[in-house]
Amino acid sequence: MAWGRRLRQVTLREVGLLAEAQAVLLSCQLAKMRRPVGQLLEWNAPEPDVITGPIDGRLVESVCWAVSRAHRFGVFRPKCLVRALAIQRMLRRRGIVTSRLQIGVRTLEGRFEAHAWVELGGAILGDSPQHVRQFTRVNDHRLVEL
């Protein structure tokens, strides 16, 4: 019932962001399926001629909200690497090119696990800081397959 009330409050701008987020998630998922991880990270590299200005925190929050909602309620449930790539791509389309894709690893109950997230100015985007803290960062992204 509460989600129905929220749905009625969604603005046209938010609907556009949700549609874009779903399309970008699908694009990133297809790229992940077709490219080795090293090439995937190069594929998501920023355009060399993009100029960035001051960062609008509300814009960053809107992008993260859209990717999160498209992930949760969209046509498929992408894993963390695809979500992180989508956040970066949407931010870069808006001139925010200083975010960094981070990858971390951990062992949990004898299983090796990897996780990807985005950071911007030290802030973790689109993920829980408590969850991210459970992982040790990997500096060489070529070693990890998520």
N, C-alpha and C positions, 0 to 999 in steps of 0.2 A: 504494500500500500504506500509506504514512504517513497519507494523508487518511482511510483507513478506520479506522485506529487512533484518530485524533483524533475521528472521528465517534462512535465508541463512548464517548468521554470527555465528550461534550457533555452538559451538565446540562439538566434540564427548564427551568430559568430561562433558559438560553441558547437553547433551542429556542423559547421564548416570545418572546425578544428578536429572534431571526431571523425569526420569523413576523411580528412587528410591523414590523420593518425592511422586509420585502418588501412588506407592505401599504402602508406609508408611502411607499416608493419609487414604487409604482404610483399612489398618490394624487397625489404630486407630479408625476409624469410626465403624468397626465391634466390636472392644473391647468396645467402648462406648455403643453400642446397647446391648451388652451382660452382662455388669457389672454395679453394682451400682457405683456411683461416688467415694466413698471411696476406693472401690476395684480397680477402674480404675486408681486412682492415685498411688496405691501400685503396680499395674501392670506395670506402667511406671517408677518405681523406678530404680535407677542406679544399675548396677551389682556391688557387693561388692569388686571384685578384679580388677576393672578397675583403672588404674593409669593415672592420668592426668599430662600433662606437660605444657609448655607455650602455651598460646592460640593464634592461628593464626587467626587474624582478617579477612583476605581474605576468609579463610575457613568458618568462621561463616557467613559472607556475602553471600557466595555461597549457603550455606544451606538455609538461609532465602529466597534468590532469587528463589531457586528451589521450595520450599514449596509455596511461593507466586504465582509463575507462574502455578504450578500444580493445585493450588486452583482456580485460575482465568480461566485457559484454559483447565483444566482436565475434567474427566468424571463426576464429581459431585462438588457441592459447599459446602464443609464442614464448619461447624460453628467454632467459635473461639477456643473452647476447643480442638477440633480435630486438628486444625492447630497448636496450642501450643504444644500439645502432640507430633505431628509429628516433629516439630523443635527440641524438646528435644531429641527424640529418635535418630534422625539423628546426632545431636551433640554428643550424648553419644556413638554412633557407632564409632565416630572419636576421642574418648578419652576425650571429653569435658563434664565433669560430674558436673560442678559447676553452671549450669544454674538453675533458679528457676521458677516454674510455679506460676504465680500470678493470683488471681481471685479478681475481684472488682464488686461492685454493685452500682446502682444509681436508682433514680426514674426520669422518664422523662414524662411529661404530664400525671402524675398520674399512669404510668405503672412502674412496677418493672423490671429492666433489670440487667443482669449479663454479665460479659465479662472476658475472660481469655487471658493471654499473657505470654511471657517468658522474663525474665531478666537475664542478664549475666554481672556481675561486675557493676551493676547499670544502664546498657544500656538496653533499651527496644528493643527486637528482633522481627522482623516480624510484627510490628505494628507501628502506629503513636503515638508518645509521646503526642501529643495534644489530641488524642482520649482517650488514657489511663488515662490522668489526670482528665477526667470527672467522673472517677469511684473511689469509696472508697474501699480500699483493705479489703478483708475478711481474717482473720487469720485462721479460722477453715474451711477448704475446704469441710468438710463433709456436711456443711449446704447448699451448692449451687448446683443446677442442671442446667447445661447450655444446 
